[in-house]
Amino acid sequence: MAVLLDASAVLAAADTADLNHAAARAWLARIDEPLLIGALTLAETDHVLQRELGLNASLAVLAAIASGAIRVI
């Protein structure tokens, strides 16, 4: 089985000020299944991350994709 990521989950994991930050980080840390993100969700995630947290947050997601930790579908 695989996990299909949503922009809100990625944002919560990235944003230390998010009320769900700790829960999102803990959830991602214990997942053993492959992480997937849809192309349109990636575009939304990139937009929100850059608007809320800046370029480095977006680059971190792209690094995760480049490393194979997240696969775009």
Secondary structure, DSSP 8 states (H G I E B T S, - for coil): --EE--HHHHHHHH-TTSTTHHHHHHHHHH--S-EEE-HHHHHHHHHHHHHHT-HHHHHHHHHHHHHTSEEE-
